[in-house]
């Protein structure tokens, strides 16, 4: 483990939350570098755009590597069940429930945006929030990514720290149980937005590692 990984603000905050001033605890060893899903958006001068998300799922995925390619296949098929009477039984022409959601938007048959979020079960909720800010609110891609997010989980609403007290009070008045989240709880997003024939705008997540690059 690299020293730099042990000293990041996100990892230190994660470890600090395990300390309980009102109760004795014995925290387990941490894992500062946990790798997971990768999202990538790419585009070229000919207006070809690609939206790609990669996740092997549990462990090393299926453990099967396509011969001659080095590409490991995922094991998302474990989302099926083997009960023949269950609607989610494994079978031909079916896809298992999963959170692999590379987003893509077109208008009049032309590409507009390649975008996506990564982060397990938060992905569908994150997609809704990013897409609404892009296409309904008309925010620029970086503003749509940087905006505070919410996450519904286990009967509670987890909130980004940027939400103000008025927003929080409004949710409490409606009966919502609120919990505070950390940046890593709210997925990571990347967006490529096409500017007509003039090029692209690239936006990258500030909550996790990500980068916008042009060359």
Backbone bond lengths (Angstrom), bond angles and torsions (degrees), N, CA, C in turn:
res aa  C-N    CA-C-N  psi(-1)  N-CA   C-N-CA  omega(-1)  CA-C   N-CA-C  phi
1 X - - - 1.466 - - 1.519 109.35 -
2 X 1.313 116.43 128.78 1.455 120.49 -179.91 1.533 110.62 -73.02
3 X 1.332 116.60 143.61 1.464 121.50 178.30 1.522 110.87 -57.03
4 X 1.341 116.20 -39.93 1.468 120.13 -178.47 1.525 111.51 -59.32
5 X 1.338 116.42 -35.39 1.460 119.87 -179.48 1.528 111.57 -68.88
6 X 1.331 116.59 -31.10 1.464 121.02 179.49 1.524 112.17 -74.15
7 X 1.325 117.12 -19.82 1.464 120.88 -172.34 1.521 113.98 -109.14
8 X 1.333 118.72 9.01 1.461 119.62 177.35 1.522 110.03 -69.32
9 X 1.334 116.18 150.03 1.469 120.30 179.73 1.526 111.57 -58.89
10 X 1.326 116.56 -40.73 1.461 119.75 -177.56 1.523 111.46 -64.16
11 X 1.342 116.68 -42.84 1.465 119.44 -178.38 1.520 111.22 -70.86
12 X 1.333 117.69 -40.84 1.460 120.67 178.44 1.526 110.96 -62.73
13 X 1.335 116.76 -39.91 1.468 119.81 178.00 1.523 110.95 -64.86
14 X 1.324 115.82 -40.33 1.462 120.46 178.59 1.522 111.02 -60.41
15 X 1.329 117.08 -43.96 1.463 120.86 -179.73 1.528 111.55 -70.16
16 X 1.327 116.44 -37.99 1.467 120.17 -178.57 1.524 111.89 -63.95
17 X 1.341 116.88 -32.72 1.465 119.72 -179.50 1.527 112.04 -66.41
18 X 1.324 118.23 -16.00 1.458 121.11 179.30 1.527 112.42 -80.20
19 X 1.330 116.79 -13.19 1.461 120.68 179.28 1.521 109.49 -85.16
20 X 1.338 115.98 123.12 1.461 121.60 -178.08 1.522 109.37 -111.26
21 X 1.327 119.20 111.46 1.469 120.37 179.42 1.526 113.35 -66.57
22 X 1.344 116.91 -19.61 1.463 120.77 -177.38 1.522 113.29 -102.15
23 X 1.329 116.98 1.37 1.461 119.06 -175.24 1.525 110.49 -156.81
24 X 1.327 116.20 137.24 1.455 120.31 177.48 1.519 110.39 -73.05
25 X 1.311 116.67 134.49 1.459 121.35 179.62 1.521 109.45 -137.85
26 X 1.312 116.21 163.83 1.462 122.21 176.48 1.524 108.15 -131.12
27 X 1.325 117.50 81.54 1.469 120.30 -177.43 1.526 112.43 -59.37
28 X 1.310 114.79 141.83 1.462 120.36 176.16 1.526 110.16 -76.67
29 X 1.337 116.99 162.86 1.471 119.21 176.70 1.523 111.13 -57.52
30 X 1.317 115.73 146.63 1.460 120.61 -178.93 1.513 112.52 -90.22
31 X 1.325 114.82 170.13 1.457 121.78 175.21 1.524 107.55 -131.78
32 X 1.338 117.40 92.11 1.463 119.67 -173.31 1.517 114.94 -67.48
33 X 1.314 117.99 -25.53 1.469 119.41 -177.90 1.519 109.80 -119.08
34 X 1.315 115.89 89.07 1.463 121.00 176.41 1.518 108.39 -105.87
35 X 1.310 116.54 111.57 1.457 120.49 -176.94 1.523 110.48 -90.05
36 X 1.301 116.03 152.52 1.464 119.38 -178.10 1.511 111.19 -153.52
37 X 1.315 115.25 -136.41 1.454 122.31 -175.59 1.530 111.47 -64.85
38 X 1.322 115.27 144.72 1.464 121.83 176.52 1.524 108.59 -121.82
39 X 1.333 116.82 131.78 1.465 120.90 174.39 1.525 108.97 -115.96
40 X 1.339 114.98 139.43 1.464 121.22 -178.29 1.521 109.83 -140.21
41 X 1.326 116.29 130.75 1.467 122.01 171.99 1.523 107.63 -118.11
42 X 1.334 116.91 136.06 1.465 121.22 -177.96 1.523 109.67 -140.72
43 X 1.336 115.48 151.42 1.462 120.53 178.47 1.519 109.04 -152.59
44 X 1.347 116.15 154.68 1.461 119.69 179.23 1.524 111.53 -124.33
45 X 1.318 115.93 -179.04 1.464 121.48 -175.73 1.515 112.97 -67.27
46 X 1.337 117.29 -18.37 1.464 120.98 179.69 1.525 112.45 -92.15
47 X 1.339 116.95 13.60 1.459 124.00 178.24 1.529 112.93 68.59
48 X 1.314 116.51 21.79 1.457 120.67 170.60 1.518 107.78 -80.55
49 X 1.328 117.84 126.48 1.454 121.95 -178.18 1.529 110.18 -126.29
50 X 1.321 116.06 143.82 1.461 122.04 -178.45 1.528 109.24 -129.90
51 X 1.325 116.62 136.06 1.455 122.71 174.37 1.524 107.00 -120.07
52 X 1.338 117.19 115.92 1.465 121.69 -171.63 1.517 111.10 -130.36
53 X 1.325 116.43 133.59 1.457 120.60 172.35 1.524 108.28 -129.71
54 X 1.329 115.86 137.23 1.460 121.57 -175.53 1.525 109.77 -127.53
55 X 1.314 116.73 126.77 1.457 121.34 176.12 1.518 108.91 -154.41
56 X 1.320 117.08 122.15 1.473 120.42 178.69 1.513 112.71 -79.91
57 X 1.316 117.79 -7.59 1.456 125.65 -179.44 1.514 110.40 73.63
58 X 1.296 120.44 -127.73 1.465 120.73 -171.81 1.534 111.39 -79.81
59 X 1.336 114.91 133.32 1.451 119.28 176.96 1.512 111.70 59.40
60 X 1.320 115.87 -128.75 1.460 121.37 179.34 1.522 110.23 -98.43
61 X 1.323 115.89 31.56 1.453 119.66 -179.86 1.517 110.83 70.39
62 X 1.328 116.11 -140.06 1.462 121.38 -177.94 1.523 112.74 -75.01
63 X 1.334 116.65 -16.51 1.461 119.97 -174.46 1.515 112.34 80.96
64 X 1.340 116.30 2.54 1.467 121.60 -179.58 1.527 109.05 -101.85
65 X 1.322 117.14 127.30 1.459 122.54 178.49 1.531 108.71 -112.27
66 X 1.334 116.19 130.59 1.456 120.63 179.94 1.527 108.82 -65.58
67 X 1.312 116.03 123.65 1.459 121.00 -173.76 1.526 111.78 -56.41
68 X 1.329 114.95 130.42 1.457 120.79 176.23 1.507 115.63 81.21
69 X 1.345 117.87 -0.19 1.467 120.13 -177.32 1.519 113.74 -116.09
70 X 1.324 117.93 -28.56 1.456 120.74 -173.47 1.513 113.41 78.00
71 X 1.338 117.38 5.59 1.474 121.64 -178.57 1.525 109.72 -87.49
72 X 1.336 116.46 120.91 1.468 121.57 178.43 1.528 109.42 -89.30
73 X 1.327 116.73 131.91 1.464 121.55 -179.87 1.532 110.37 -82.12
74 X 1.324 115.97 146.31 1.461 119.47 -179.53 1.531 111.36 -77.86
75 X 1.321 115.69 172.79 1.466 120.27 176.55 1.529 110.95 -120.63
76 X 1.326 115.15 40.76 1.468 120.28 177.73 1.525 111.85 -64.64
77 X 1.326 116.98 -17.22 1.463 119.57 176.96 1.513 113.12 -62.27
78 X 1.342 117.15 -15.48 1.462 119.49 177.38 1.520 111.74 -68.22
79 X 1.339 116.70 -7.72 1.461 119.97 174.21 1.510 113.16 -73.99
80 X 1.332 118.02 -12.21 1.463 121.97 175.15 1.532 109.96 -79.57
81 X 1.330 116.00 166.60 1.468 122.21 172.34 1.522 108.33 -119.73
82 X 1.336 116.88 164.67 1.462 121.76 -177.52 1.525 112.77 -103.72
83 X 1.322 117.71 1.78 1.462 121.68 177.26 1.529 109.35 -73.93
84 X 1.318 117.22 114.23 1.467 121.54 -174.88 1.528 112.74 -61.61
85 X 1.322 118.18 -22.17 1.467 121.69 -178.54 1.524 112.85 -91.36
86 X 1.317 115.83 -4.33 1.468 119.64 -177.41 1.524 109.86 -88.34
87 X 1.340 118.98 139.49 1.473 120.07 179.87 1.522 113.73 -63.01
88 X 1.335 116.76 -18.31 1.462 120.03 -179.36 1.528 111.96 -99.74
89 X 1.336 117.15 21.74 1.454 119.87 179.11 1.537 109.68 -65.77
90 X 1.327 116.41 143.57 1.456 120.37 -179.50 1.533 109.79 -64.10
91 X 1.327 116.85 141.43 1.454 120.20 -178.46 1.509 111.63 -173.00
92 X 1.328 117.41 170.62 1.471 120.95 -179.51 1.524 112.10 -68.35
93 X 1.314 116.11 153.05 1.463 123.97 177.42 1.534 112.50 59.97
94 X 1.325 116.85 27.72 1.455 121.11 178.89 1.524 109.58 -124.48
95 X 1.305 114.97 154.18 1.462 120.63 177.00 1.528 108.40 -124.85
96 X 1.324 117.02 139.87 1.470 119.16 178.86 1.524 111.27 -75.98
97 X 1.325 116.13 157.16 1.451 120.72 172.40 1.528 109.13 -62.00
98 X 1.328 117.74 131.57 1.458 120.83 177.72 1.519 109.25 -157.76
99 X 1.314 116.01 174.57 1.465 120.85 -177.70 1.527 111.73 -116.48
100 X 1.328 117.01 29.63 1.458 120.36 176.02 1.522 107.88 -87.18
101 X 1.338 116.74 102.69 1.466 120.15 -169.66 1.527 110.83 -131.14
102 X 1.313 119.69 74.76 1.459 119.12 173.24 1.535 109.09 -73.02
103 X 1.322 116.94 124.43 1.461 120.47 -176.25 1.517 111.97 -94.76
104 X 1.329 115.28 148.98 1.463 119.99 178.16 1.528 107.83 -151.48
105 X 1.332 116.53 137.89 1.461 121.09 -179.63 1.522 110.30 -126.43
106 X 1.324 115.31 138.36 1.466 121.33 176.55 1.532 109.21 -129.07
107 X 1.317 115.81 160.68 1.463 122.19 174.12 1.514 108.19 -142.97
108 X 1.325 115.74 124.63 1.474 121.63 -177.89 1.522 111.38 54.76
109 X 1.312 115.74 37.33 1.454 120.83 177.04 1.514 115.31 80.22
110 X 1.333 117.00 1.36 1.460 120.81 -179.36 1.523 110.08 -108.79
111 X 1.336 117.76 143.47 1.464 119.98 179.18 1.523 111.98 -66.83
112 X 1.333 115.75 138.56 1.461 122.06 178.34 1.530 111.29 -114.28
113 X 1.343 116.30 -46.88 1.460 118.98 -174.64 1.518 111.06 -152.73
114 X 1.311 115.43 141.38 1.463 122.63 166.93 1.521 105.48 -112.54
115 X 1.334 116.40 124.39 1.455 118.63 -174.79 1.528 109.78 -151.27
116 X 1.310 114.70 159.84 1.450 118.41 178.88 1.513 111.38 -170.96
117 X 1.315 114.45 165.09 1.461 120.80 173.77 1.522 107.78 -131.23
118 X 1.327 116.88 157.95 1.463 120.93 177.88 1.524 108.32 -135.21
119 X 1.324 115.46 146.48 1.460 118.10 -179.36 1.513 113.71 146.95
120 X 1.320 118.02 46.24 1.460 121.36 172.80 1.514 113.59 59.46
121 X 1.349 118.04 -136.79 1.467 121.21 -174.30 1.521 114.02 -68.45
122 X 1.316 117.78 -9.77 1.467 120.31 175.65 1.515 111.42 -76.71
123 X 1.326 117.98 -14.12 1.465 120.58 -173.99 1.532 114.17 -56.89
124 X 1.336 120.39 -50.02 1.469 118.31 -179.96 1.526 112.66 -59.92
125 X 1.339 116.49 -41.38 1.461 119.72 179.14 1.528 110.92 -67.34
126 X 1.316 116.33 -40.42 1.455 120.10 178.63 1.517 112.28 -64.61
127 X 1.332 116.07 -39.65 1.466 120.42 178.00 1.518 111.17 -60.53
128 X 1.312 116.52 -44.46 1.467 120.35 179.72 1.531 110.54 -58.99
129 X 1.324 116.07 -46.35 1.456 119.75 -176.56 1.526 112.41 -66.94
130 X 1.330 117.18 -43.71 1.461 120.38 178.96 1.529 110.64 -66.21
131 X 1.334 116.79 -44.33 1.470 120.50 -178.49 1.525 111.21 -63.95
132 X 1.330 118.54 -41.62 1.468 120.50 179.48 1.523 111.09 -63.88
133 X 1.317 116.65 -38.93 1.462 118.86 179.32 1.534 111.25 -68.72
134 X 1.326 116.45 -35.75 1.462 120.28 179.42 1.525 112.08 -71.67
135 X 1.347 115.22 -53.56 1.469 119.78 -166.90 1.530 114.27 -98.16
136 X 1.331 117.99 -25.44 1.466 119.92 178.65 1.526 111.24 -96.64
137 X 1.349 116.27 -45.82 1.466 119.53 -178.22 1.528 112.33 -86.71
138 X 1.332 117.04 -15.18 1.462 120.28 177.99 1.512 114.42 70.23
139 X 1.321 117.44 25.62 1.460 120.09 178.57 1.525 110.82 -73.69
140 X 1.336 116.06 153.03 1.456 118.05 175.73 1.527 108.30 -71.33
141 X 1.329 118.43 157.49 1.464 121.20 -172.64 1.524 114.73 -54.93
142 X 1.325 118.58 -42.72 1.460 118.79 -178.61 1.526 111.59 -68.35
143 X 1.328 117.08 -37.79 1.467 120.29 177.25 1.526 110.53 -64.52
144 X 1.331 116.71 -39.13 1.461 120.64 179.06 1.524 111.35 -63.55
145 X 1.327 116.59 -35.09 1.462 121.09 179.05 1.530 111.26 -75.49
146 X 1.333 116.76 -42.42 1.467 120.71 -174.30 1.522 113.29 -75.10
147 X 1.315 118.05 -18.47 1.462 121.25 -176.52 1.535 110.90 -60.60
148 X 1.345 117.49 149.04 1.471 120.24 179.39 1.524 111.92 -63.17
149 X 1.329 116.03 150.09 1.462 121.75 -177.86 1.523 110.74 -123.47
150 X 1.308 114.60 163.28 1.463 122.24 174.63 1.521 108.42 -124.96
151 X 1.325 115.61 161.73 1.466 120.64 -179.04 1.523 109.38 -147.51
152 X 1.313 116.67 121.55 1.465 121.42 177.31 1.523 108.59 -90.63
153 X 1.330 116.12 123.08 1.462 119.77 -177.25 1.521 110.20 -155.02
154 X 1.331 116.54 129.68 1.473 122.49 176.15 1.522 111.91 54.47
155 X 1.322 117.23 41.56 1.455 121.20 175.24 1.514 115.39 79.02
156 X 1.323 118.12 3.74 1.465 121.60 -179.79 1.526 109.50 -124.28
157 X 1.322 115.06 163.09 1.468 121.23 176.10 1.524 107.99 -107.90
158 X 1.319 115.99 115.05 1.461 121.61 176.71 1.530 108.25 -88.09
159 X 1.321 116.75 132.49 1.455 120.94 -174.64 1.521 112.13 -118.90
160 X 1.319 114.14 141.72 1.452 122.27 169.69 1.532 108.20 -62.77
161 X 1.308 117.80 148.41 1.464 120.55 -176.89 1.529 112.73 -65.50
162 X 1.339 118.05 -18.55 1.465 120.77 -175.92 1.527 113.39 -76.50
163 X 1.325 118.71 -14.01 1.470 119.98 179.58 1.528 109.45 -64.98
164 X 1.350 116.78 135.93 1.460 119.82 -176.96 1.527 111.91 -82.30
165 X 1.318 115.82 172.02 1.466 121.08 -175.31 1.523 112.25 -66.32
166 X 1.332 118.15 -34.32 1.462 120.64 179.60 1.530 110.63 -63.25
167 X 1.320 116.71 -41.71 1.468 120.95 177.81 1.527 110.15 -63.60
168 X 1.321 116.17 -43.83 1.460 120.74 -179.60 1.536 111.03 -65.07
169 X 1.334 116.61 -43.00 1.463 119.95 179.93 1.523 110.75 -62.95
170 X 1.327 116.52 -37.84 1.470 120.12 179.13 1.520 111.72 -62.58
171 X 1.317 117.16 -40.25 1.462 120.64 177.82 1.523 111.44 -67.61
172 X 1.339 116.84 -40.92 1.469 120.03 179.45 1.523 110.81 -63.03
173 X 1.335 116.92 -40.08 1.460 120.86 179.68 1.519 111.99 -63.39
174 X 1.321 116.38 -25.13 1.460 120.77 177.29 1.532 112.56 -87.93
175 X 1.322 115.79 2.31 1.460 119.72 175.70 1.506 115.98 93.74
176 X 1.336 117.72 10.27 1.461 119.95 -179.77 1.531 110.92 -80.43
177 X 1.322 115.39 138.79 1.459 121.27 170.87 1.519 107.70 -87.32
178 X 1.329 116.95 126.18 1.463 121.37 -174.54 1.523 110.89 -108.53
179 X 1.312 115.19 141.26 1.452 121.68 172.38 1.529 107.99 -134.62
180 X 1.317 116.17 149.63 1.461 120.74 179.19 1.521 110.03 -87.50
181 X 1.314 115.72 140.51 1.454 121.42 177.53 1.513 110.84 -111.40
182 X 1.308 115.31 172.15 1.460 122.01 174.98 1.531 107.67 -109.50
183 X 1.320 118.23 164.73 1.468 119.49 -177.85 1.521 114.55 -52.27
184 X 1.320 117.58 -35.54 1.463 119.97 -176.15 1.526 112.28 -71.46
185 X 1.342 117.24 -14.52 1.472 120.74 -179.35 1.524 112.79 -77.66
186 X 1.335 118.14 -13.13 1.456 120.28 -168.39 1.525 114.12 -112.97
187 X 1.294 117.75 32.32 1.462 126.49 176.77 1.527 112.29 57.75
188 X 1.311 115.28 169.63 1.458 122.01 178.37 1.522 108.53 -123.98
189 X 1.303 116.18 140.77 1.465 120.59 -174.84 1.525 111.02 -126.80
190 X 1.322 114.50 150.01 1.466 122.53 173.02 1.531 106.97 -135.76
191 X 1.328 116.97 141.87 1.465 120.42 -177.98 1.528 110.17 -139.25
192 X 1.324 115.93 135.83 1.466 122.70 167.14 1.531 107.70 -117.28
193 X 1.319 116.30 122.32 1.462 121.78 -176.57 1.521 108.87 -118.88
194 X 1.321 115.57 127.54 1.464 120.03 -177.48 1.524 110.91 -84.05
195 X 1.331 116.77 132.47 1.463 122.88 178.74 1.521 109.68 -102.23
196 X 1.305 117.55 71.19 1.452 120.74 -179.20 1.512 111.01 55.73
197 X 1.340 116.13 -123.86 1.472 120.27 177.68 1.527 111.23 -102.54
198 X 1.348 116.59 8.44 1.460 120.71 -173.10 1.520 114.26 -94.16
199 X 1.319 118.14 -3.46 1.451 118.91 -179.35 1.520 111.92 127.02
200 X 1.329 116.74 -149.81 1.454 122.11 -173.61 1.522 111.14 -138.39
201 X 1.313 114.68 157.67 1.458 122.80 166.08 1.521 106.79 -110.12
202 X 1.322 117.11 130.27 1.462 121.67 178.08 1.518 108.76 -115.10
203 X 1.331 116.19 133.21 1.463 121.78 179.99 1.521 109.10 -129.25
204 X 1.341 115.57 143.58 1.456 120.06 -176.46 1.523 110.84 -135.37
205 X 1.310 115.05 149.61 1.460 123.05 -176.16 1.521 112.22 -65.19
206 X 1.346 116.07 138.22 1.460 120.95 175.52 1.526 111.81 -96.22
207 X 1.352 117.49 -15.47 1.464 120.39 -176.95 1.526 112.54 -76.30
208 X 1.313 117.32 -23.85 1.462 121.12 -179.43 1.531 108.94 -137.03
209 X 1.313 115.61 -172.45 1.460 118.22 177.87 1.517 109.93 -76.27
210 X 1.296 116.23 131.75 1.460 122.66 179.13 1.507 108.60 -171.44
211 X 1.326 116.55 165.25 1.465 118.69 -176.61 1.522 109.96 -158.16
212 X 1.324 116.01 142.33 1.457 121.90 171.69 1.517 108.08 -106.23
213 X 1.342 116.79 126.66 1.457 121.01 -173.07 1.531 109.69 -132.43
214 X 1.300 116.81 136.72 1.464 121.32 173.77 1.516 109.65 -127.75
215 X 1.322 116.66 142.17 1.457 119.82 177.83 1.525 109.89 -155.16
